[in-house]
Amino acid sequence: QVQLVESGGGLVQPGGSLRLSCAASGSIFSISAMGWYRQVPGKQRELVATITSGGTTNYKDSVKGRFTISRDNGKNTVYLQMNSLEPEDTAVYYCYATQRGYSYWGQGTQVTVAS
């Protein structure tokens, strides 16, 4: 199994910034992709950003230019730098990692953007 431990969530004002971190541990052989999803109560979980082991990134359109995903392969850690946060970004953010065709999930961390 792969375990994912997240940190960095919290309460910020609109226009503020947060950096989320997620470290993978356990049976790590070759993680092909890591990323972040988010979910609001009553709505479907949605993809925010992904990054491959080679550094190729993809973003949800609404976060392009504001969020930056990165990873440290040596530390098996993925980051999400979130700038210019908006109330619409409020959600539980879930880290994920894919290895050998199977996806693993973190416990989720709450991000609240409010005045």
URKAPE-V917377 format. One record per residue. N is the residue number from 1. RES is the residue in one small letter. SS is DSSP state (a for helix, b for strand, c for the rest). PSI is psi in whole degrees, -180 to 180 (999 if undefined). Layout:
n: (N:N)
res: (RES:RES)
ss: (SS:SS)
psi: (PSI:PSI)
This chain:
n: (1:2:3:4:5:6:7:8:9:10:11:12:13:14:15:16:17:18:19:20:21:22:23:24:25:26:27:28:29:30:31:32:33:34:35:36:37:38:39:40:41:42:43:44:45:46:47:48:49:50:51:52:53:54:55:56:57:58:59:60:61:62:63:64:65:66:67:68:69:70:71:72:73:74:75:76:77:78:79:80:81:82:83:84:85:86:87:88:89:90:91:92:93:94:95:96:97:98:99:100:101:102:103:104:105:106:107:108:109:110:111:112:113:114:115)
res: (q:v:q:l:v:e:s:g:g:g:l:v:q:p:g:g:s:l:r:l:s:c:a:a:s:g:s:i:f:s:i:s:a:m:g:w:y:r:q:v:p:g:k:q:r:e:l:v:a:t:i:t:s:g:g:t:t:n:y:k:d:s:v:k:g:r:f:t:i:s:r:d:n:g:k:n:t:v:y:l:q:m:n:s:l:e:p:e:d:t:a:v:y:y:c:y:a:t:q:r:g:y:s:y:w:g:q:g:t:q:v:t:v:a:s)
ss: (c:b:b:b:b:b:b:c:c:b:b:b:c:c:c:c:c:b:b:b:b:b:b:b:b:b:c:c:c:c:b:b:b:b:b:b:b:b:b:c:c:c:c:c:c:b:b:b:b:b:b:b:c:c:c:c:b:b:b:c:a:a:a:c:c:c:b:b:b:b:b:b:c:c:c:c:b:b:b:b:b:b:c:c:c:c:a:a:a:c:b:b:b:b:b:b:b:b:b:c:c:b:b:b:b:c:c:c:b:b:b:b:b:c:c)
psi: (156:131:138:127:122:157:162:-7:169:-166:128:158:155:137:-9:-176:152:152:119:143:149:118:130:143:173:-135:74:120:-58:98:121:-31:150:159:-167:135:165:156:134:142:131:-2:161:144:136:149:134:-52:150:158:134:171:-26:-5:5:131:154:146:149:141:-39:-13:-4:135:-13:-37:147:124:142:167:153:102:-34:-32:-2:47:139:145:153:106:120:115:163:48:144:156:-31:-15:-9:125:171:125:130:128:146:158:143:130:127:41:5:139:140:151:145:178:-15:144:134:130:121:125:110:153:999)
